[in-house]
Amino acid sequence: MINKTQPDSASRRRMVALAVAGVGAGYLPNFNANAQTNAGKLIYGIGNLDPMFSAGFVALKKGYFKEAGLDASFVDCQNGPRARQMLAAQQVNIVASASFDPMVITIAGKLTKVIAGIDQRLPYANVIVRKEDFDSGRIKSFADLAGKRIGVSAPKSAFWLMATQMVETAGLKGVEIRGIGDLASMLAALKSKQVDASMATLPMMDSAEKEGWGVRIVSIHNPEVWQKTIGLGGDVQGQWIFALDEFISSRPEAVQAFVNGWTKGNDFVMASKPEDTAELIYGDYLSAFKKETVTQTIAILKERIWSRDNMVSSDAYKRVVKVMAGDRLVSDADAAKAPYEVAVDMRFVRKARGL
């Protein structure tokens, strides 16, 4: 049985209406009710169903959360903005999603803290173009996108933030960063020439190249070019695990149990063959993708993306803030209200890893 909770349509409508601004106290679910384990029950949300969150799927499948004394289940929140809305509305206790989200919730009035890292560098700041444009010499590098259109999922999304950072770093003029929609729509927009380039995840790049019409011009597969194009002097972590400070304060034992389970899942995927990890979690959690794609994505994530220790350093946090600030997503003044010492709590990871 899949250990997954999916909100019904009425709950989704209420969640959207409640959003980040505030929630009526009478609507808050009682997560402590009927707890049957030492750490009680906990629902965590993920930004979307993606191999990126394999450690959590492994922890569910292998029973690592239960070993830590926690009755855990998860919700597919379908995108990052919805995940942060659900956390602010306390429909989920913990969220694993975009690193840009915790500060947004904090600035909206609900202090949110990062309790663990997932990756060492974000996997979606890649750029693909049409093969015909690459082969003709029209677009051979990111610098050739001046005066052209780059597709992203939506304005103010993580894709948008990274595209904006890259365009400004390169000093490109006349670039239109166009919101398209979901990942499939982004690929379709590039293929049909609505845009000249598209930001892309690892599976998106794999799909476009295997179909024979897409070529990557900026990719995590080439870290040197990737770092230069990002222009932040270091890696940018793209996915964090975070929770409301009030939940952390009220149920530290549940947070510790969750981090214990997740880090054990992380150790499993880092020590295992990609094929074995895919075999373990594919049927229950990632069957919407081709199994070959899941296996290949896990291999790349393991080699280049995932964090081995789940730590978030002060320098890594500052690079994420730099992408967000300057009124891209938050003002410099608001960003200053959430320094590392306030926004990040690594004690749970340290304890889980005996540090």
C-alpha positions in Angstrom: 0.0 0.0 0.0 1.3 3.5 -0.9 1.8 5.5 2.3 0.5 8.7 0.7 -2.2 11.2 1.6 -3.9 13.2 -1.2 -6.2 16.1 -0.3 -9.6 16.1 -1.9 -10.9 18.9 -4.2 -12.6 20.7 -1.4 -9.5 20.7 0.7 -7.5 22.1 -2.2 -9.9 25.0 -2.7 -9.7 25.8 1.0 -5.9 25.6 0.9 -5.7 28.0 -1.9 -8.1 30.4 -0.2 -6.2 30.3 3.1 -2.8 30.7 1.5 0.0 32.3 3.5 -1.7 35.3 4.9 -3.4 33.5 7.7 -5.5 30.5 8.7 -8.6 30.2 10.8 -7.7 28.3 14.0 -10.8 26.1 13.7 -9.6 24.6 10.5 -6.3 23.3 11.8 -6.1 19.5 11.7 -5.2 17.6 14.8 -2.0 15.9 13.9 -1.5 14.5 17.4 -4.8 12.6 17.5 -4.5 8.9 17.9 -0.8 8.9 17.7 0.5 5.3 18.0 4.2 5.8 18.0 6.6 7.6 20.4 7.0 10.6 18.0 3.4 10.5 16.9 2.0 11.1 13.4 3.4 13.5 10.9 2.4 14.5 7.3 5.1 15.9 5.1 4.6 17.5 1.7 6.8 17.4 -1.4 6.9 20.0 -4.1 6.1 17.3 -6.8 6.6 13.7 -7.5 10.2 13.6 -8.6 13.2 11.3 -8.2 14.8 14.2 -6.3 12.9 13.1 -3.2 14.0 9.5 -3.4 15.4 9.6 0.2 12.0 10.2 1.6 10.4 7.5 -0.5 13.1 5.0 0.6 12.5 6.0 4.2 8.8 5.2 3.8 9.4 2.0 1.8 12.1 0.6 4.1 10.4 1.7 7.3 13.1 4.1 8.4 10.6 6.7 9.8 8.9 3.9 11.8 12.2 2.7 13.1 12.7 6.3 14.4 9.3 6.1 16.2 7.4 8.2 13.7 4.1 7.4 11.8 4.8 9.4 8.6 2.9 9.9 5.4 3.3 12.2 2.5 1.3 14.6 0.3 2.2 15.4 -3.3 1.6 19.1 -3.2 2.1 19.3 -7.0 4.3 22.4 -7.0 6.4 24.6 -4.7 4.0 27.5 -4.2 1.2 25.1 -3.2 3.5 23.3 -0.9 4.4 26.4 1.0 0.7 27.4 1.2 -0.1 24.0 2.7 2.7 24.3 5.2 1.5 27.8 6.2 -2.0 26.5 6.5 -0.7 23.6 8.7 -2.2 21.0 6.3 1.3 19.5 6.4 3.9 19.5 9.1 7.1 19.5 7.1 7.8 20.3 3.5 10.6 19.1 1.1 10.6 21.6 -1.7 12.4 24.6 -3.3 15.0 26.3 -1.2 13.4 29.7 -2.1 10.2 28.9 -0.2 11.0 29.1 3.5 11.8 32.8 3.4 8.6 33.6 1.6 6.6 32.0 4.4 8.7 33.8 7.0 8.3 37.2 5.4 4.6 36.6 5.2 4.6 36.3 9.0 5.1 32.7 9.9 8.7 32.0 10.9 9.9 28.9 9.0 13.2 27.1 9.5 15.3 24.9 7.3 15.9 21.6 9.1 17.9 19.7 6.5 19.3 19.9 3.0 18.6 17.6 0.1 21.0 18.6 -2.7 24.3 20.3 -3.0 23.4 22.1 -6.2 20.0 22.7 -7.8 19.2 20.4 -10.7 16.8 22.6 -12.7 19.0 25.5 -13.8 19.7 23.9 -17.1 18.9 25.4 -20.5 17.9 23.6 -23.7 17.4 24.8 -27.2 16.2 23.3 -30.5 18.7 21.1 -32.2 18.1 22.9 -35.5 19.1 26.2 -33.9 22.2 24.7 -32.4 23.3 23.0 -35.5 22.8 26.1 -37.7 24.9 28.2 -35.3 21.9 30.5 -34.3 22.2 29.5 -30.7 25.4 27.8 -29.6 25.7 29.2 -26.0 23.8 31.1 -23.4 25.3 34.3 -24.7 23.4 33.9 -27.9 20.1 34.3 -26.1 20.3 38.1 -26.1 17.0 39.5 -27.6 15.4 36.0 -27.5 12.7 34.3 -25.4 13.4 31.8 -22.5 10.6 29.7 -21.3 10.0 29.1 -17.5 7.1 27.6 -15.6 5.8 30.8 -14.1 6.9 34.3 -13.1 8.5 34.3 -9.6 9.0 30.5 -9.8 12.3 28.8 -9.1 12.8 28.5 -12.9 12.2 32.2 -13.3 14.6 33.1 -10.5 17.4 31.1 -11.9 16.8 32.3 -15.5 16.8 35.9 -14.2 20.1 35.3 -12.3 21.7 33.8 -15.4 20.5 36.6 -17.8 21.8 39.3 -15.4 25.1 37.5 -14.9 25.6 37.3 -18.6 24.5 41.0 -19.1 22.1 40.0 -21.9 19.8 42.6 -23.2 16.3 42.3 -24.6 15.6 38.8 -23.2 12.0 37.9 -22.5 11.5 35.4 -19.7 8.1 33.9 -20.5 5.9 31.9 -18.1 4.6 28.8 -19.9 3.1 26.4 -17.3 4.0 22.9 -16.3 7.1 21.0 -17.5 5.4 19.3 -20.4 4.0 22.6 -21.6 7.5 24.1 -21.4 8.9 21.4 -23.7 6.0 21.8 -26.1 6.5 25.6 -26.2 10.2 25.2 -27.1 9.5 22.5 -29.7 6.8 24.6 -31.4 9.0 27.7 -31.5 7.0 29.8 -29.0 10.3 30.3 -27.2 13.9 30.1 -28.3 15.2 28.3 -25.2 13.7 26.7 -22.1 14.9 26.1 -18.5 14.8 22.4 -17.9 15.0 19.7 -15.3 17.1 16.5 -15.8 14.2 14.5 -17.1 13.2 17.3 -19.5 16.7 17.4 -21.0 16.7 13.6 -21.3 13.3 13.6 -23.1 14.2 16.4 -25.6 17.5 14.8 -26.5 16.2 11.3 -26.8 13.5 12.5 -29.1 16.2 14.1 -31.2 15.0 17.7 -31.3 16.7 19.2 -28.2 20.2 20.1 -27.2 21.5 21.4 -23.8 23.6 24.5 -23.8 23.8 24.9 -20.0 23.8 21.8 -17.9 24.8 20.4 -14.6 26.5 17.8 -16.6 29.2 20.4 -17.3 29.8 22.0 -13.8 32.4 24.5 -15.0 30.2 26.1 -17.6 27.2 25.8 -15.2 29.0 27.6 -12.4 30.2 30.4 -14.7 26.7 30.9 -16.1 25.1 31.0 -12.7 27.7 33.5 -11.5 27.3 33.1 -7.7 30.8 31.9 -6.9 29.6 28.5 -5.7 26.8 25.9 -5.8 23.2 26.9 -5.2 21.2 24.4 -3.2 17.8 23.9 -4.8 15.8 21.7 -2.4 15.5 22.0 1.4 13.4 20.4 4.1 11.7 23.0 6.3 8.9 23.5 8.9 7.1 26.2 10.8 9.1 27.3 13.9 6.0 26.7 16.0 5.9 23.1 15.0 9.6 22.6 15.6 9.2 24.1 19.1 6.1 22.1 20.0 7.2 18.7 18.6 11.0 18.5 18.4 10.9 14.7 18.9 8.8 14.3 15.7 11.2 16.6 13.8 14.2 14.6 15.0 12.5 11.3 14.1 11.7 12.7 10.6 15.3 13.8 10.0 16.6 10.5 11.3 14.5 8.6 8.8 15.3 11.0 5.9 19.1 10.9 6.5 19.0 7.1 6.7 17.1 7.1 3.4 19.7 9.5 2.0 22.5 7.2 3.0 20.7 4.3 1.3 20.4 6.0 -2.1 24.0 7.2 -1.9 25.3 3.7 -1.1 23.1 1.8 -3.5 23.1 1.3 -7.3 20.7 3.6 -9.1 18.9 0.5 -10.4 18.3 -0.9 -6.9 16.9 2.4 -5.7 14.7 2.7 -8.7 13.5 -0.9 -8.3 12.6 -0.2 -4.6 10.6 3.0 -5.1 9.4 3.1 -8.7 6.1 1.2 -8.5 4.7 3.0 -5.4 6.0 6.5 -6.1 7.4 7.2 -9.5 5.5 5.1 -12.0 4.3 8.2 -13.9 7.8 8.3 -15.5 9.5 5.7 -17.6 11.5 3.4 -15.3 14.6 3.9 -17.5 14.3 7.7 -17.0 13.9 7.3 -13.2 17.0 5.1 -13.1 19.1 7.5 -15.2 17.9 10.5 -13.2 18.8 8.9 -9.9 22.3 8.1 -11.3 22.9 11.8 -12.1 21.4 13.0 -8.9 23.7 10.6 -6.9 26.8 11.6 -8.9 26.3 15.4 -9.2 23.3 16.7 -7.2 22.4 15.1 -3.9 24.0 16.1 -0.6 25.8 13.4 1.3 25.5 15.0 4.7 22.2 16.9 4.4 23.8 20.0 5.9 23.0 23.6 4.9 26.0 25.9 5.5 25.9 29.7 6.0 27.6 30.3 2.7 25.1 28.1 0.8 22.2 29.9 2.5 23.6 33.3 1.5 23.8 32.2 -2.1 20.2 31.2 -2.2 19.2 34.5 -0.6 21.2 36.4 -3.2 19.1 34.8 -5.9 15.9 35.8 -4.2 16.7 39.3 -3.0 16.9 42.6 -4.8 13.1 42.5 -5.2 13.2 39.4 -7.4 11.2 37.5 -4.8 11.8 39.5 -1.6 13.4 42.9 -0.9 16.9 43.2 0.5 15.3 44.7 3.7 13.1 41.6 4.2 15.9 39.2 3.4 18.0 40.8 6.2 15.2 39.9 8.7 15.9 36.2 8.1 19.7 35.6 8.5 21.2 32.2 8.7 21.1 32.1 12.5 17.4 32.7 12.5 16.3 30.7 9.4 18.4 27.5 9.6 18.4 24.9 12.3 20.9 22.1 11.7 20.8 20.6 15.2 18.5 17.7 14.0 20.9 16.7 11.2 23.9 17.0 13.5 22.2 14.7 16.0 21.0 12.3 13.3 24.6 12.0 12.0 26.3 12.0 15.5 28.1 15.3 14.8 
